[in-house]
Amino acid sequence: MTDTGPIDRSDDLPLPGGEGGGGAPRLAAGSAAVEPGIVLSFADLLPDANGEIVILGPGGGLRLSIVTDQKVADFGIADSHLTADGFDVGGLSYFMFEGGTKLYYSPDVDVTIATA
């Protein structure tokens, strides 16, 4: 058997924000994603009355993988905005899914979206 060199992980798509220390958003195609830490199904997350979910980390490198068949429609850093529960998500990263649900998360949470 011959060594073919480094394995191409082009199915892990880093998004703007760089790596490490900032909860840089990542999308992972297929089930062979980055080692997830905690794995949750998107269906297990309960949005508020406006279709928003907020995830705050404990302050120490939480790794979270969310498995879904919904496509990410948008992502970025949120402007100041109050959720239905009165939480200001300004400055938090977010993913907006094609169904309209918006997932906000703090910089100390490393979120990966994996396709089901």
C-alpha positions as CSV (number, residue, x, y, z in Angstrom):
1,M,0.0,0.0,0.0
2,T,1.3,3.4,-0.9
3,D,1.0,6.6,1.1
4,T,-1.2,9.1,-0.8
5,G,-0.3,12.1,1.4
6,P,-2.7,14.2,3.4
7,I,-6.4,13.4,3.3
8,D,-8.5,16.0,1.6
9,R,-11.2,17.1,4.0
10,S,-12.9,19.5,1.5
11,D,-16.3,18.4,2.9
12,D,-15.5,20.6,6.0
13,L,-16.2,24.1,4.9
14,P,-14.7,26.8,7.2
15,L,-16.7,30.0,7.0
16,P,-15.3,33.5,7.6
17,G,-14.0,34.2,11.0
18,G,-10.9,32.0,11.2
19,E,-10.1,29.1,13.4
20,G,-10.0,28.7,17.1
21,G,-11.0,30.9,20.0
22,G,-14.0,32.6,18.4
23,G,-16.6,29.9,17.7
24,A,-15.9,30.2,14.0
25,P,-18.9,28.7,12.2
26,R,-18.4,25.6,10.1
27,L,-20.6,23.5,7.8
28,A,-19.8,19.9,7.5
29,A,-21.1,17.7,4.6
30,G,-21.9,14.1,5.3
31,S,-21.5,12.3,8.6
32,A,-17.7,12.4,8.8
33,A,-17.5,15.8,10.3
34,V,-15.1,17.3,12.8
35,E,-15.1,15.5,16.2
36,P,-18.3,17.1,17.5
37,G,-18.2,17.1,21.3
38,I,-22.0,17.3,21.8
39,V,-24.3,16.2,19.0
40,L,-27.9,17.4,18.8
41,S,-30.6,17.0,16.2
42,F,-31.9,20.3,14.9
43,A,-35.4,19.0,15.7
44,D,-34.5,18.8,19.4
45,L,-33.8,22.6,19.6
46,L,-36.9,24.6,20.6
47,P,-37.2,28.0,19.1
48,D,-39.0,30.9,20.8
49,A,-42.2,32.5,19.4
50,N,-40.1,34.3,16.7
51,G,-38.3,31.2,15.6
52,E,-35.0,32.1,17.3
53,I,-32.7,29.9,19.4
54,V,-29.9,31.2,21.6
55,I,-27.0,29.0,22.8
56,L,-24.6,30.4,25.4
57,G,-21.5,28.5,26.3
58,P,-20.1,27.8,29.8
59,G,-17.0,29.8,28.9
60,G,-14.6,27.1,28.0
61,G,-14.6,25.7,24.5
62,L,-17.9,24.0,24.1
63,R,-18.0,22.0,20.8
64,L,-21.5,21.5,19.4
65,S,-22.5,19.6,16.3
66,I,-26.1,20.2,15.0
67,V,-27.4,17.6,12.6
68,T,-30.1,18.7,10.2
69,D,-31.5,18.2,6.7
70,Q,-32.2,22.0,6.5
71,K,-29.9,24.1,4.5
72,V,-28.2,27.2,5.9
73,A,-29.6,30.2,4.2
74,D,-27.4,32.9,5.9
75,F,-24.8,33.3,8.6
76,G,-22.9,36.1,10.2
77,I,-22.7,38.3,13.3
78,A,-26.0,39.7,14.7
79,D,-26.8,43.3,15.1
80,S,-28.4,44.4,18.3
81,H,-31.8,42.6,18.5
82,L,-34.1,41.4,21.3
83,T,-35.5,37.9,21.1
84,A,-39.0,37.1,22.1
85,D,-37.6,36.2,25.5
86,G,-35.9,39.6,25.8
87,F,-32.3,38.5,25.2
88,D,-30.1,40.9,23.3
89,V,-28.2,38.8,20.7
90,G,-26.1,41.7,19.4
91,G,-22.6,40.5,18.6
92,L,-23.4,36.8,18.7
93,S,-22.8,34.6,15.6
94,Y,-25.8,33.1,13.9
95,F,-27.0,30.7,11.3
96,M,-30.3,31.2,9.6
97,F,-31.9,28.0,8.2
98,E,-34.1,27.8,5.1
99,G,-37.1,27.2,7.2
100,G,-36.7,30.6,8.9
101,T,-35.3,29.5,12.2
102,K,-32.3,31.5,13.4
103,L,-29.7,30.0,15.7
104,Y,-27.6,32.5,17.7
105,Y,-24.5,31.3,19.6
106,S,-21.8,32.9,21.8
107,P,-18.2,33.2,20.7
108,D,-17.0,30.5,23.2
109,V,-19.2,27.9,21.4
110,D,-17.7,26.0,18.4
111,V,-20.8,25.2,16.3
112,T,-20.7,22.7,13.4
113,I,-23.7,22.2,11.2
114,A,-23.8,18.6,9.8
115,T,-26.2,17.3,7.1
116,A,-28.3,14.4,8.1
